[in-house]
Amino acid sequence: MLKRTSITYLNKLIEQNSKWKILDIGCGYRAHPKANVIADVQDFSNFYKERKFIKINEKNLPFRDKEFDFVISSHVIEHVEDFEFFLKELERISNKGYIELPSRLGDNLVFENKTDHIWWFYYDDNKNELLASKRRQLVDPFITVSTAKLFENIFRESLVIEIIWEDKINYRIDNTIKNENVQKTTFLKILRKYLSKKIRSIFR
């Protein structure tokens, strides 16, 4: 089962289940405050001194089957080359969790994503499944990660995909978007069109 959710609902759900054993994986310095266990490929053990930290060294996650009641994976999957294996590992170590991803628009706007991200994701509301395709750069990026975080306070639903899953993470590979089918644009072109429209409206 897979469905859209929100960070507000996630926090409320976790508050209602205070005894859950929760893993936050690949979170960097932004682990969920209620996560009991934190895991990452980088060593953040000094940063999370008050909580249990596990460094991931191999493709297989170093956890037992169904070890956790809930697993959080926020802005991780788009970085993982074999994301299909990673999703299977999430299903193995827990039977439910939360996944947060940049939308395709959000992904394209940020400078750092050009080199860091491998995959694009889209959520199909009709079939309740995650569609994955190789990342495409269709807009020249013009904001930083920190600026994107500020924008998310207002435009979160446009920039972020938030889903909650139970038992199975439904996904499908979708390669219908091709670079050659879409004309790439730049921030300068967008700005020129905006200014042109504003100027025309002034002199009407």
Contacts in CASP RR format, 6 or more apart in sequence:
PFRMAT RR
TARGET T0000
AUTHOR 0000-0000-0000
METHOD contacts of the structure
MODEL  1
MLKRTSITYLNKLIEQNSKWKILDIGCGYRAHPKANVIADVQDFSNFYKE
RKFIKINEKNLPFRDKEFDFVISSHVIEHVEDFEFFLKELERISNKGYIE
LPSRLGDNLVFENKTDHIWWFYYDDNKNELLASKRRQLVDPFITVSTAKL
FENIFRESLVIEIIWEDKINYRIDNTIKNENVQKTTFLKILRKYLSKKIR
SIFR
1 128 0 8 1.000
1 165 0 8 1.000
1 166 0 8 1.000
1 167 0 8 1.000
1 168 0 8 1.000
1 170 0 8 1.000
2 128 0 8 1.000
2 129 0 8 1.000
2 130 0 8 1.000
2 163 0 8 1.000
2 164 0 8 1.000
2 165 0 8 1.000
2 168 0 8 1.000
2 169 0 8 1.000
2 170 0 8 1.000
3 128 0 8 1.000
3 163 0 8 1.000
3 164 0 8 1.000
4 123 0 8 1.000
4 125 0 8 1.000
4 161 0 8 1.000
4 162 0 8 1.000
4 163 0 8 1.000
4 164 0 8 1.000
5 98 0 8 1.000
5 162 0 8 1.000
5 163 0 8 1.000
5 164 0 8 1.000
6 162 0 8 1.000
7 100 0 8 1.000
7 162 0 8 1.000
9 164 0 8 1.000
10 72 0 8 1.000
10 98 0 8 1.000
10 162 0 8 1.000
10 164 0 8 1.000
11 34 0 8 1.000
13 164 0 8 1.000
14 20 0 8 1.000
14 22 0 8 1.000
14 32 0 8 1.000
14 34 0 8 1.000
14 70 0 8 1.000
15 34 0 8 1.000
17 69 0 8 1.000
17 70 0 8 1.000
20 68 0 8 1.000
20 69 0 8 1.000
20 70 0 8 1.000
21 36 0 8 1.000
21 37 0 8 1.000
21 67 0 8 1.000
21 68 0 8 1.000
21 69 0 8 1.000
21 70 0 8 1.000
22 32 0 8 1.000
22 34 0 8 1.000
22 35 0 8 1.000
22 36 0 8 1.000
22 37 0 8 1.000
22 68 0 8 1.000
22 69 0 8 1.000
22 70 0 8 1.000
22 71 0 8 1.000
22 72 0 8 1.000
23 35 0 8 1.000
23 36 0 8 1.000
23 37 0 8 1.000
23 38 0 8 1.000
23 39 0 8 1.000
23 63 0 8 1.000
23 67 0 8 1.000
23 68 0 8 1.000
23 70 0 8 1.000
23 71 0 8 1.000
23 72 0 8 1.000
23 93 0 8 1.000
23 94 0 8 1.000
24 31 0 8 1.000
24 32 0 8 1.000
24 35 0 8 1.000
24 37 0 8 1.000
24 38 0 8 1.000
24 39 0 8 1.000
24 71 0 8 1.000
24 72 0 8 1.000
24 74 0 8 1.000
25 38 0 8 1.000
25 39 0 8 1.000
25 40 0 8 1.000
25 56 0 8 1.000
25 61 0 8 1.000
25 71 0 8 1.000
25 72 0 8 1.000
25 73 0 8 1.000
25 76 0 8 1.000
25 90 0 8 1.000
26 39 0 8 1.000
26 40 0 8 1.000
26 41 0 8 1.000
26 56 0 8 1.000
26 73 0 8 1.000
26 74 0 8 1.000
26 76 0 8 1.000
27 35 0 8 1.000
27 38 0 8 1.000
27 40 0 8 1.000
27 72 0 8 1.000
27 74 0 8 1.000
27 76 0 8 1.000
28 40 0 8 1.000
28 42 0 8 1.000
28 44 0 8 1.000
29 44 0 8 1.000
29 47 0 8 1.000
30 74 0 8 1.000
31 38 0 8 1.000
31 48 0 8 1.000
31 51 0 8 1.000
32 72 0 8 1.000
32 74 0 8 1.000
35 51 0 8 1.000
35 72 0 8 1.000
36 51 0 8 1.000
36 52 0 8 1.000
37 51 0 8 1.000
37 52 0 8 1.000
37 53 0 8 1.000
37 54 0 8 1.000
37 68 0 8 1.000
38 44 0 8 1.000
38 48 0 8 1.000
38 51 0 8 1.000
38 52 0 8 1.000
38 53 0 8 1.000
38 54 0 8 1.000
39 53 0 8 1.000
39 54 0 8 1.000
39 55 0 8 1.000
39 56 0 8 1.000
39 61 0 8 1.000
39 62 0 8 1.000
40 53 0 8 1.000
40 55 0 8 1.000
40 56 0 8 1.000
41 55 0 8 1.000
41 56 0 8 1.000
41 57 0 8 1.000
42 55 0 8 1.000
43 55 0 8 1.000
44 53 0 8 1.000
45 53 0 8 1.000
45 55 0 8 1.000
54 62 0 8 1.000
54 63 0 8 1.000
56 62 0 8 1.000
59 82 0 8 1.000
59 85 0 8 1.000
60 89 0 8 1.000
61 89 0 8 1.000
61 92 0 8 1.000
61 93 0 8 1.000
63 93 0 8 1.000
64 93 0 8 1.000
65 92 0 8 1.000
65 93 0 8 1.000
66 92 0 8 1.000
66 93 0 8 1.000
66 94 0 8 1.000
66 95 0 8 1.000
67 93 0 8 1.000
67 94 0 8 1.000
68 93 0 8 1.000
68 94 0 8 1.000
69 94 0 8 1.000
69 96 0 8 1.000
70 94 0 8 1.000
70 96 0 8 1.000
70 97 0 8 1.000
70 98 0 8 1.000
71 90 0 8 1.000
71 93 0 8 1.000
71 94 0 8 1.000
71 96 0 8 1.000
71 97 0 8 1.000
71 98 0 8 1.000
72 97 0 8 1.000
72 98 0 8 1.000
73 90 0 8 1.000
73 97 0 8 1.000
73 98 0 8 1.000
73 99 0 8 1.000
73 100 0 8 1.000
74 98 0 8 1.000
74 99 0 8 1.000
74 100 0 8 1.000
75 100 0 8 1.000
75 101 0 8 1.000
75 102 0 8 1.000
76 86 0 8 1.000
77 83 0 8 1.000
77 86 0 8 1.000
77 87 0 8 1.000
77 99 0 8 1.000
77 101 0 8 1.000
77 119 0 8 1.000
77 121 0 8 1.000
78 101 0 8 1.000
78 102 0 8 1.000
78 107 0 8 1.000
78 113 0 8 1.000
78 117 0 8 1.000
78 118 0 8 1.000
78 119 0 8 1.000
78 120 0 8 1.000
78 121 0 8 1.000
78 135 0 8 1.000
79 116 0 8 1.000
79 117 0 8 1.000
79 118 0 8 1.000
80 86 0 8 1.000
80 118 0 8 1.000
80 119 0 8 1.000
81 118 0 8 1.000
83 118 0 8 1.000
83 119 0 8 1.000
83 132 0 8 1.000
84 171 0 8 1.000
87 169 0 8 1.000
87 171 0 8 1.000
90 97 0 8 1.000
90 169 0 8 1.000
91 167 0 8 1.000
91 168 0 8 1.000
91 169 0 8 1.000
95 166 0 8 1.000
95 167 0 8 1.000
96 164 0 8 1.000
96 165 0 8 1.000
96 166 0 8 1.000
96 167 0 8 1.000
97 164 0 8 1.000
97 165 0 8 1.000
97 166 0 8 1.000
98 162 0 8 1.000
98 163 0 8 1.000
98 164 0 8 1.000
98 165 0 8 1.000
99 130 0 8 1.000
99 161 0 8 1.000
99 162 0 8 1.000
99 163 0 8 1.000
99 164 0 8 1.000
99 165 0 8 1.000
99 169 0 8 1.000
100 160 0 8 1.000
100 161 0 8 1.000
100 162 0 8 1.000
100 163 0 8 1.000
101 121 0 8 1.000
101 160 0 8 1.000
101 161 0 8 1.000
101 163 0 8 1.000
102 110 0 8 1.000
102 113 0 8 1.000
102 117 0 8 1.000
102 121 0 8 1.000
102 159 0 8 1.000
102 160 0 8 1.000
102 161 0 8 1.000
103 121 0 8 1.000
103 122 0 8 1.000
103 158 0 8 1.000
103 159 0 8 1.000
103 160 0 8 1.000
103 161 0 8 1.000
104 120 0 8 1.000
104 121 0 8 1.000
104 122 0 8 1.000
104 136 0 8 1.000
105 139 0 8 1.000
105 158 0 8 1.000
105 159 0 8 1.000
106 113 0 8 1.000
106 148 0 8 1.000
106 158 0 8 1.000
106 159 0 8 1.000
106 160 0 8 1.000
107 113 0 8 1.000
107 117 0 8 1.000
107 120 0 8 1.000
107 135 0 8 1.000
108 136 0 8 1.000
108 137 0 8 1.000
108 138 0 8 1.000
108 139 0 8 1.000
108 141 0 8 1.000
109 139 0 8 1.000
109 141 0 8 1.000
109 142 0 8 1.000
109 143 0 8 1.000
109 148 0 8 1.000
109 159 0 8 1.000
110 141 0 8 1.000
110 143 0 8 1.000
110 144 0 8 1.000
110 145 0 8 1.000
110 148 0 8 1.000
111 141 0 8 1.000
111 142 0 8 1.000
111 143 0 8 1.000
111 144 0 8 1.000
111 145 0 8 1.000
112 144 0 8 1.000
112 145 0 8 1.000
113 135 0 8 1.000
113 141 0 8 1.000
114 137 0 8 1.000
114 141 0 8 1.000
117 135 0 8 1.000
118 134 0 8 1.000
118 135 0 8 1.000
119 132 0 8 1.000
119 133 0 8 1.000
119 134 0 8 1.000
119 135 0 8 1.000
120 132 0 8 1.000
120 133 0 8 1.000
120 134 0 8 1.000
120 135 0 8 1.000
120 136 0 8 1.000
120 177 0 8 1.000
121 130 0 8 1.000
121 131 0 8 1.000
121 132 0 8 1.000
121 161 0 8 1.000
122 130 0 8 1.000
122 131 0 8 1.000
122 133 0 8 1.000
122 161 0 8 1.000
122 174 0 8 1.000
123 129 0 8 1.000
123 130 0 8 1.000
123 131 0 8 1.000
123 161 0 8 1.000
123 163 0 8 1.000
124 130 0 8 1.000
124 131 0 8 1.000
124 172 0 8 1.000
127 170 0 8 1.000
128 170 0 8 1.000
129 170 0 8 1.000
129 171 0 8 1.000
129 172 0 8 1.000
130 163 0 8 1.000
130 169 0 8 1.000
130 170 0 8 1.000
130 171 0 8 1.000
130 172 0 8 1.000
131 171 0 8 1.000
131 172 0 8 1.000
131 173 0 8 1.000
131 174 0 8 1.000
132 171 0 8 1.000
132 172 0 8 1.000
132 173 0 8 1.000
132 174 0 8 1.000
133 173 0 8 1.000
133 174 0 8 1.000
133 175 0 8 1.000
133 176 0 8 1.000
133 177 0 8 1.000
134 175 0 8 1.000
136 177 0 8 1.000
136 178 0 8 1.000
136 179 0 8 1.000
136 182 0 8 1.000
137 184 0 8 1.000
138 179 0 8 1.000
138 182 0 8 1.000
138 184 0 8 1.000
138 185 0 8 1.000
139 184 0 8 1.000
139 185 0 8 1.000
139 186 0 8 1.000
139 187 0 8 1.000
139 190 0 8 1.000
140 184 0 8 1.000
140 185 0 8 1.000
140 186 0 8 1.000
140 187 0 8 1.000
140 188 0 8 1.000
142 187 0 8 1.000
143 151 0 8 1.000
148 159 0 8 1.000
151 159 0 8 1.000
152 159 0 8 1.000
152 160 0 8 1.000
END
